[in-house]
Amino acid sequence: MDATVIWDDGPGRNVEHVAENGLVPEEVDEVLLDDAIPTAYSASTGRPCKFGYTSTGKYIIVVWDELCDDPRMIYPVTAYEVQEPA
């Protein structure tokens, strides 16, 4: 995925939010930017999302907003561990 990922470490922003879920931005980026992982869409919000493994072995979902198409900029809204597929 050729995109710029926007991380905001202000209070209540996405860096803090993923940290509350036990993740760091680098783990989120591993899944988010992996072109081999297909994009799905969140059933609750309709936002794009990906499910995948981090290099630390966590299976996570990453949900994001598309901020701009050209150049492509994306803002991770949330990311958290989920149950591995059966």
C-alpha positions in Angstrom: 0.0 0.0 0.0 1.7 3.2 -1.2 0.4 5.6 1.5 1.4 7.9 4.2 0.1 6.8 7.6 -0.8 9.7 9.9 0.0 9.1 13.5 -1.0 11.7 16.1 0.4 11.4 19.6 -1.8 14.1 21.2 -4.1 13.3 24.1 -6.9 11.0 23.0 -5.5 10.6 19.5 -4.6 7.4 17.6 -1.2 6.7 19.2 -2.7 6.8 22.6 -5.7 4.8 21.5 -3.7 1.9 20.0 -1.4 1.9 23.1 -4.5 1.4 25.3 -5.1 -1.7 23.2 -1.6 -3.0 23.8 -0.2 -2.1 20.4 2.4 0.3 19.1 2.2 2.2 15.7 4.9 0.0 14.2 2.8 -3.2 14.8 -0.3 -1.4 13.2 1.8 -0.3 10.2 3.0 -3.9 9.6 -0.6 -5.0 9.0 -1.9 -1.8 7.5 0.8 -1.5 4.8 1.0 -5.2 3.9 -0.2 -5.4 0.3 -0.7 -9.2 0.7 -3.5 -8.6 3.2 -6.8 -7.9 1.5 -8.9 -4.9 2.6 -12.3 -5.6 4.1 -14.9 -3.2 5.5 -16.0 -2.9 9.1 -19.5 -4.2 9.6 -20.2 -1.6 12.3 -18.7 1.5 10.7 -18.2 0.7 7.0 -14.6 1.9 7.3 -11.8 0.0 5.5 -10.0 -2.6 7.7 -7.4 -5.3 7.6 -6.9 -8.4 9.7 -3.3 -9.7 10.0 -0.4 -10.9 12.1 2.3 -8.5 13.5 5.9 -9.5 13.7 5.3 -9.9 17.5 2.8 -12.7 16.8 -0.4 -10.7 17.6 -3.4 -11.2 15.3 -5.0 -7.7 15.0 -7.6 -5.7 13.1 -6.7 -2.2 11.9 -9.5 0.2 11.0 -8.7 3.5 9.2 -10.1 6.5 7.5 -8.9 7.6 4.0 -7.9 11.3 4.4 -6.7 12.0 0.9 -6.4 10.1 -2.4 -3.5 11.9 -4.1 -1.2 11.7 -2.3 -2.8 8.8 -0.4 -3.0 9.6 3.3 -4.6 7.3 5.9 -5.4 7.7 9.5 -5.6 4.6 11.7 -8.7 5.0 13.8 -8.3 1.9 15.9 -6.4 -1.3 16.1 -6.7 -4.2 18.6 -6.1 -7.9 19.0 -8.9 -10.2 17.8 -9.4 -13.9 18.0 -7.4 -15.8 15.3 -9.5 -17.4 12.5 -10.3 -21.0 12.9 
